[in-house]
Amino acid sequence: MRILVTGTEGYIGARLAPLLMARGHEVAGLDTGFYRDGTLYIDSPGMPAAPATTYKDLRQVDAADFEGFDAVIHLAELSNDPLGQNRPEITFQINHQGTLRIANAARQAGVRRFVYASSCSVYGLGSGDFLDESSPTNPQTAYAQCKVLVERDLVPLASDAFSVVCLRNATAYGPSPRMRFDIVLNDLCALAWTTHTIAMVSDGSPWRPIVHVEDICQAFACAVEAPSAAINGQIFNVGRTSENYRVREIAECVGRAFPGCKITVGSPNGDDRSYRVSFDKIAAKLPGFEAKWTAEQGAEELHRLFERIEFSAETYAARSFTRLKQLKYLQRTGQVDEDLYWRPR
């Protein structure tokens, strides 16, 4: 297939595009380019090269950008809760309205499949029971609210000519050349390596479902390759039901992979989002998909990576690997304006 991936220079996209290429697809990228100056490591020789990427703000795309593609995988949004809360009105402009602009332009151009990266953060504050795709959503942030709105407006676009599927990813972890240290397991591992302290920002009691970035990429590949009847108009939680943890349990996994570290807790009011998620639907109904990673394995993998690349405290603190830091830098240095448009040179 000929596939356009938005966000090829992001955390997931940097790993998804080569995987799709290795599976025999022709892949092109579209990216705003906010994070292009940050690379944690270089993939080993033999991996497919990064795809040709067009740099364009998703608020400015039109149908011509999607002509000739069989499928679009849409990852490119402002990508976490702190970033979304920084300017909520811009978050809605980019994540909600911009995503619908992309979907409608793709449909107008004759694209036959649209795969959207949603998030389990739509559940926000759960009852303690396992939540599935039919459970009520309870978004607590602008980022999560946008995910709910996009799903609401995107699924009705599904037709025989335009297959739509929404993948609600659990909180990601694991290595990527475009690394992120503003997500829980990655952050705790980086703290363990650089400070020998595993410092939680909450009291450790909230529930989080987590999923390895490689499992996320496999889910997107399966969704783009599956028969239309298996995915059209569907929402799938992406993860593994056994991979729901209290934050303190994630910290304990990190402690086993990084021995000798002190574990500390934060305020019980640090973050009240808490939800457990069922991933039974994707395991049963998305052809070819199986989540394989555990938090324990992920923490051990990051330990090996940090050792191999001689990971340092300076690298951990680098703006490139924390989304909000990077965008504030681009604004402070006049490279993008207050609405996150690139300024003319």
C-alpha positions as CSV (number, residue, x, y, z in Angstrom):
1,M,0.0,0.0,0.0
2,R,1.0,3.6,-0.4
3,I,0.6,5.1,3.1
4,L,1.0,8.7,4.4
5,V,2.0,8.9,8.0
6,T,1.5,12.2,9.8
7,G,4.0,12.8,12.6
8,T,6.8,10.8,11.1
9,E,9.3,12.8,13.2
10,G,7.5,12.1,16.5
11,Y,8.0,9.5,19.2
12,I,5.7,6.9,17.6
13,G,6.1,7.9,14.0
14,A,9.9,7.5,14.0
15,R,9.4,3.9,14.8
16,L,6.2,3.2,12.8
17,A,7.4,4.4,9.4
18,P,10.4,2.1,9.2
19,L,8.2,-0.8,10.4
20,L,5.7,-0.2,7.7
21,M,8.5,0.1,5.1
22,A,10.0,-3.2,6.3
23,R,6.5,-4.8,5.8
24,G,6.7,-3.8,2.1
25,H,4.6,-0.6,2.1
26,E,5.5,2.6,0.4
27,V,5.6,5.3,3.1
28,A,5.7,9.1,2.9
29,G,5.6,11.5,5.9
30,L,4.0,14.7,6.8
31,D,5.2,16.6,9.9
32,T,5.3,20.1,11.3
33,G,8.9,19.7,12.2
34,F,8.9,20.9,15.8
35,Y,11.1,18.0,17.0
36,R,13.5,17.4,14.1
37,D,16.6,18.6,16.1
38,G,16.4,15.9,18.7
39,T,17.7,12.4,18.2
40,L,18.5,10.1,21.1
41,Y,20.2,7.3,19.1
42,I,20.6,6.2,15.5
43,D,18.9,3.0,14.4
44,S,21.2,0.1,13.5
45,P,22.3,-0.5,9.9
46,G,19.9,-2.5,7.8
47,M,16.8,-0.7,9.1
48,P,14.8,1.1,6.4
49,A,15.7,4.7,6.0
50,A,13.3,7.4,7.2
51,P,10.6,8.2,4.6
52,A,10.6,11.3,2.5
53,T,8.7,13.9,4.7
54,T,6.8,17.0,3.7
55,Y,7.0,19.8,6.4
56,K,3.6,21.4,6.7
57,D,1.3,22.5,9.5
58,L,-1.7,20.2,9.6
59,R,-4.0,23.3,9.8
60,Q,-2.9,24.1,6.3
61,V,-3.3,20.8,4.4
62,D,-5.6,20.3,1.5
63,A,-6.8,17.4,-0.7
64,A,-3.7,17.7,-2.9
65,D,-1.5,16.6,-0.1
66,F,-3.3,13.2,0.0
67,E,-3.7,12.4,-3.6
68,G,-2.4,9.0,-4.6
69,F,-2.4,7.4,-1.2
70,D,-4.3,4.3,-0.2
71,A,-4.2,5.0,3.6
72,V,-3.5,7.8,6.1
73,I,-2.2,7.1,9.6
74,H,-2.7,10.2,11.6
75,L,-0.4,10.6,14.6
76,A,0.5,14.4,14.4
77,E,-1.1,16.3,17.2
78,L,0.0,18.3,20.3
79,S,0.9,15.2,22.1
80,N,0.3,15.2,25.8
81,D,-1.7,16.7,28.7
82,P,0.8,19.5,29.9
83,L,1.3,20.6,26.3
84,G,-2.4,20.6,25.7
85,Q,-3.1,22.6,28.8
86,N,-0.5,25.3,27.9
87,R,-2.8,26.9,25.3
88,P,-6.1,24.9,25.3
89,E,-7.6,27.0,22.5
90,I,-4.7,26.2,20.2
91,T,-4.9,22.5,21.2
92,F,-8.5,22.4,20.0
93,Q,-7.6,24.2,16.8
94,I,-4.8,21.7,16.0
95,N,-6.0,18.4,17.6
96,H,-9.7,18.6,16.9
97,Q,-10.3,20.9,14.0
98,G,-6.9,20.1,12.3
99,T,-7.5,16.4,12.5
100,L,-11.0,16.7,10.9
101,R,-9.4,18.9,8.2
102,I,-7.0,16.1,7.4
103,A,-9.7,13.4,7.4
104,N,-11.9,15.4,5.1
105,A,-9.1,16.3,2.8
106,A,-8.0,12.6,2.6
107,R,-11.5,11.5,1.9
108,Q,-11.9,14.1,-0.8
109,A,-8.6,12.9,-2.4
110,G,-9.9,9.3,-2.6
111,V,-7.9,7.8,0.3
112,R,-9.7,4.6,1.3
113,R,-8.5,4.1,4.9
114,F,-7.9,6.5,7.8
115,V,-6.3,5.3,11.0
116,Y,-6.4,7.7,13.9
117,A,-4.2,7.8,17.0
118,S,-6.6,8.3,19.9
119,S,-5.7,7.7,23.6
120,C,-6.9,5.9,26.7
121,S,-6.7,9.2,28.4
122,V,-10.3,9.7,27.2
123,Y,-11.3,7.6,30.3
124,G,-9.7,10.2,32.6
125,L,-11.1,9.4,36.0
126,G,-12.5,5.9,36.1
127,S,-14.6,4.1,38.7
128,G,-11.9,1.5,39.4
129,D,-13.6,-1.1,37.2
130,F,-12.0,-2.1,33.9
131,L,-13.2,0.2,31.1
132,D,-13.7,-0.9,27.6
133,E,-14.6,0.8,24.3
134,S,-18.3,1.0,25.3
135,S,-17.6,2.6,28.7
136,P,-18.4,6.3,29.2
137,T,-15.5,8.7,28.6
138,N,-14.5,11.2,31.3
139,P,-11.7,13.4,29.8
140,Q,-9.9,15.6,32.3
141,T,-7.7,17.7,30.0
142,A,-7.9,19.6,26.7
143,Y,-5.8,16.9,25.1
144,A,-8.2,14.1,26.2
145,Q,-11.3,16.2,25.3
146,C,-10.0,16.7,21.8
147,K,-9.6,12.9,21.4
148,V,-13.2,12.4,22.4
149,L,-14.4,15.1,20.0
150,V,-12.4,13.7,17.1
151,E,-13.8,10.2,17.7
152,R,-17.3,11.7,17.8
153,D,-16.8,13.5,14.5
154,L,-14.6,11.0,12.7
155,V,-16.4,7.7,13.1
156,P,-19.5,9.0,11.2
157,L,-17.3,9.6,8.2
158,A,-16.9,5.9,7.8
159,S,-18.3,4.4,4.6
160,D,-17.7,1.6,2.1
161,A,-15.3,4.0,0.3
162,F,-13.6,5.4,3.4
163,S,-12.7,3.1,6.2
164,V,-12.1,4.8,9.6
165,V,-10.6,3.2,12.7
166,C,-9.6,4.9,16.0
167,L,-6.9,3.3,18.2
168,R,-6.9,4.4,21.8
169,N,-3.3,3.9,22.9
170,A,-2.5,3.3,26.5
171,T,0.4,5.4,27.9
172,A,3.4,4.6,25.7
173,Y,6.9,3.7,26.8
174,G,10.1,2.3,25.2
175,P,12.9,3.7,23.1
176,S,12.5,5.8,20.0
177,P,15.1,7.9,18.1
178,R,12.6,10.8,18.8
179,M,12.5,10.0,22.5
180,R,10.1,11.3,25.0
181,F,10.8,11.6,28.7
182,D,7.5,13.2,29.6
183,I,5.7,9.9,29.9
184,V,5.7,7.8,33.0
185,L,7.9,4.7,32.6
186,N,10.4,6.5,30.3
187,D,10.7,9.3,32.8
188,L,11.1,7.1,35.8
189,C,13.8,5.0,34.1
190,A,15.7,8.2,33.1
191,L,15.5,9.5,36.7
192,A,16.8,6.1,38.0
193,W,19.8,6.2,35.6
194,T,20.8,9.8,36.1
195,T,19.9,10.4,39.8
196,H,19.5,7.0,41.3
197,T,16.1,8.2,42.6
198,I,12.7,7.1,41.2
199,A,10.6,10.1,42.0
200,M,6.8,9.8,41.5
201,V,4.9,13.1,41.1
202,S,1.8,11.5,42.7
203,D,1.4,9.3,45.8
204,G,1.6,6.3,43.4
205,S,-2.0,5.2,43.8
206,P,-3.5,6.2,40.4
207,W,-4.0,3.4,37.8
208,R,-2.4,3.6,34.4
209,P,-2.5,1.2,31.5
210,I,0.8,1.3,29.7
211,V,2.0,-0.2,26.3
212,H,5.3,-0.5,24.6
213,V,5.8,1.7,21.5
214,E,6.6,-1.4,19.4
215,D,3.2,-2.9,20.3
216,I,1.5,0.4,19.3
217,C,3.3,0.3,16.0
218,Q,2.2,-3.3,15.4
219,A,-1.4,-2.2,16.1
220,F,-1.3,0.5,13.5
221,A,0.2,-1.8,11.0
222,C,-2.5,-4.4,11.6
223,A,-5.2,-1.7,11.4
224,V,-4.0,-0.5,8.0
225,E,-3.7,-4.0,6.7
226,A,-6.8,-5.6,8.1
227,P,-9.9,-6.3,5.9
228,S,-12.2,-3.2,6.0
229,A,-15.0,-5.2,7.6
230,A,-12.8,-5.9,10.6
231,I,-12.0,-2.3,11.4
232,N,-14.4,0.1,9.7
233,G,-16.1,2.5,12.1
234,Q,-14.4,0.7,15.1
235,I,-12.6,2.0,18.2
236,F,-9.9,-0.2,19.8
237,N,-8.1,0.2,23.0
238,V,-4.4,-0.6,22.3
239,G,-2.5,-2.5,25.0
240,R,-2.7,-5.6,27.1
241,T,-5.2,-6.1,30.0
242,S,-2.4,-7.4,32.3
243,E,-0.5,-4.2,31.7
244,N,-2.6,-2.0,34.0
245,Y,-0.5,-0.8,37.0
246,R,-0.7,1.6,39.8
247,V,2.0,4.2,39.3
248,R,3.9,2.9,42.4
249,E,4.0,-0.6,40.7
250,I,5.5,1.0,37.6
251,A,8.1,2.6,39.9
252,E,8.8,-0.8,41.5
253,C,9.3,-2.4,38.0
254,V,11.8,0.4,37.3
255,G,13.5,-0.2,40.7
256,R,14.1,-3.9,39.8
257,A,15.6,-2.9,36.4
258,F,17.8,-0.2,38.0
259,P,18.8,-1.7,41.4
260,G,20.0,0.5,44.2
261,C,17.7,3.4,43.5
262,K,15.5,5.2,46.1
263,I,11.8,5.4,45.4
264,T,10.0,8.6,46.5
265,V,6.4,9.6,46.4
266,G,4.8,12.9,45.6
267,S,1.6,14.6,46.7
268,P,-1.7,12.6,46.7
269,N,-3.1,15.5,44.8
270,G,-0.4,15.6,42.2
271,D,-2.5,13.9,39.4
272,D,-6.0,12.6,40.0
273,R,-6.4,10.8,36.7
274,S,-6.8,7.1,37.3
275,Y,-8.2,4.4,35.1
276,R,-7.9,0.7,34.3
277,V,-8.6,-0.4,30.8
278,S,-9.7,-3.7,29.1
279,F,-7.9,-4.6,25.9
280,D,-9.9,-7.8,25.3
281,K,-11.5,-6.4,22.1
282,I,-8.2,-5.7,20.2
283,A,-6.8,-9.1,21.2
284,A,-9.9,-10.8,19.9
285,K,-10.9,-8.7,16.9
286,L,-7.9,-7.0,15.2
287,P,-6.4,-9.5,12.9
288,G,-2.8,-10.3,13.5
289,F,-2.4,-8.2,16.6
290,E,-0.8,-9.4,19.9
291,A,0.7,-7.1,22.5
292,K,3.9,-8.7,23.6
293,W,5.8,-6.4,26.0
294,T,5.5,-6.0,29.8
295,A,6.6,-3.1,31.9
296,E,9.4,-5.2,33.4
297,Q,10.8,-6.0,30.0
298,G,10.5,-2.3,28.9
299,A,12.4,-1.0,31.9
300,E,15.2,-3.6,31.3
301,E,15.3,-2.6,27.7
302,L,15.8,1.1,28.6
303,H,18.5,0.2,31.1
304,R,20.4,-1.6,28.2
305,L,19.9,1.4,25.9
306,F,21.1,3.9,28.5
307,E,24.2,1.9,29.1
308,R,24.9,1.4,25.4
309,I,24.6,5.1,24.5
310,E,26.2,6.4,27.7
311,F,23.0,8.3,28.5
312,S,23.7,11.4,30.7
313,A,21.8,13.8,32.9
314,E,22.4,16.5,30.3
315,T,20.7,14.5,27.6
316,Y,17.8,13.7,29.9
317,A,17.3,17.4,30.6
318,A,17.5,18.4,26.9
319,R,14.5,20.3,25.6
320,S,14.2,18.1,22.6
321,F,12.9,15.1,24.6
322,T,10.1,17.0,26.5
323,R,7.4,18.3,24.3
324,L,6.5,21.4,26.3
325,K,10.1,22.4,26.8
326,Q,10.8,22.2,23.0
327,L,7.8,24.3,22.0
328,K,8.5,26.9,24.6
329,Y,12.1,27.1,23.2
330,L,10.8,27.6,19.7
331,Q,8.5,30.4,20.8
332,R,11.1,32.0,23.0
333,T,13.6,32.1,20.1
334,G,11.1,33.5,17.7
335,Q,11.0,30.4,15.5
336,V,7.3,29.9,16.0
337,D,4.6,32.4,17.0
338,E,2.2,32.3,19.9
339,D,-0.2,30.2,17.8
340,L,2.5,27.7,16.9
341,Y,2.9,28.6,13.3
342,W,6.4,28.8,12.0
343,R,7.6,32.4,11.4
344,P,8.9,33.3,8.0
345,R,12.7,33.5,7.9
